[in-house]
Amino acid sequence: GGMAAAVLLLLLLLAAAGPAPGRADAGRERRDALREELLLSPLPTGDVAATFQFRTRWDADLQRGAVSHYRLFPKALGRLVAALGVRELHLALTQGFWRTRYWGQPPLQAPAGAELWVWFQPTVTDVDKAWKELSNILSGIFCASLNFIDSTNTVIPTASFKPLGLANGTDHHLLRYAVLPREVVCTENLTPWKKLLPCGSKAGLAVLLKAERLFHSSYHSQAVHIRPICRDASCLALSWELRQTLTVVFDFFSSGQGKKDWSLFKMFSRTLTDACPLASQSKVYVDISPKNKEKELLEVSPPPTSVHEAIVQGDRRTYAVYDLLSPSLFNTSRSLNVQLKWKRPQDSSEMPIPTLHAQRYVGGYGLQTGEICTLIYNTHPYRAFPVILLETVPWYLRLYVHTLTIITKGKENKPSYIHYQPAQDRSRPHLLEMLIQLPANSVTKITIQFERALLKWTEYPPDPNHGFYVGSSVLSALVPSVTAMKDMDVEQSPLFTSLFPSSDGSSYFVRLYTEPLLVNLPTPDFSMPYNVICLTCTVVAVCYGSFYNLLTRTFHVEEPSRGGLAKRLANVIRKFRGVPPL
């Protein structure tokens, strides 16, 4: 009787617990989701830009620290957000410079080197301490030199870098921004970045991420974006979004092909075989929009699954879409090798010019003074718009703010907002933010003079004659759109259109970076100590050695001797010759 009761109780327990795993799995599937996407964009110069985006959305509250089970969201980043009170985190590691004038507006641009900007929660009491700890932890996770971020290269912007995610308030004292323009990006940074992906580099689009090919390119940028977003349309609860993006530009000259025809195998030395099993969406987009009035189209093969039209950065674009989750895509062959072929050679003289682009350089001569010149171009034929300029200059370049001049079309252009925080030696950099109105079809020149400081000889890097880097200027603007944009569902639209949401249908947000600057400082001759040591040692060895020898030597008077065997032989020979002896 007891055995039968025990068996019956066990059966009841199994029956009660049977559907639970299914419900738990279904709940987990609803709580987190992965989307992966690859955008192939032929550039006007004949190069090709490939932009990978991996988006993990998690319906969980990381701030309360109640999360213990991680499925798709990386545990290292999730615990970092919870422990340090991070509200929004953006990290980019870039090698090269995106040439906006020739390549057009990028989907995601970042400055050369390493860039990190973070919004902290209002509950964080010591933001500087959390910022320092965060940069050290990220340095270990991504094997980068982010531990060199300190007060000398950290600023607190007031107008730039507003939150991209859900934000209750924008107290800029909770924001920190830093750039390391000398940071070199290589495979040791790419490997931990790939390990954060749910499928790693074993399946899905990440199979194409072969380091040998990615770093044999003109431009390489990898980034991590973490932000809170609305869970649904009512926005009563929030979700956390992690975007891992990677942008690479392949130069058709350096590829050795000499042709503007491309394929996945030519770019990555690999092809796609399947989608990531954990991904709810896996697509490849190819920009086949006509580049000029003659409808110069791009041929793609194999035939795409569908065609998608969208308004991206104010322009109507057409994309060929390959859905890796479509059963018919891999029916004909086991791999997907998307091929891009131009119908006729493109005329480079008809390259479209972006509405907003900029450049920066150092002027002056000598090693005492100089000036920083920034040129901002607004090529829109009839629309003027404002732009926010952020300048971060190291403390050893002493800016003279009274020399700041802004000239547009030969006239002075007064900024409507200006914020300047002077530098402190060996403590903090200069911060200059301005809101400048750009007239239609104009070039605005901004110049400011500086004086080079003298560093201590211990503050120079190992290669001081290489120069000192100045981080890129940052331009933030709402650029007027040529085509009216419609509000789109973020979950249904492609990932490359949803990181910067447009405020309205008439404009779109753009953040651009100028070139980093390389400035020479007065450099002492570091070989002089070696020369002084050599000369001093020589003088000591010769003078002191001779003097010491004279003081310690013992002198003896020798009696003249009859001479040795050689003298006697010489006298015998001289006697035979009739010569007096020695």
Disulfide bonds with the S-S distance in Angstrom:
Cys199-Cys276 1.82
Cys230-Cys235 1.88
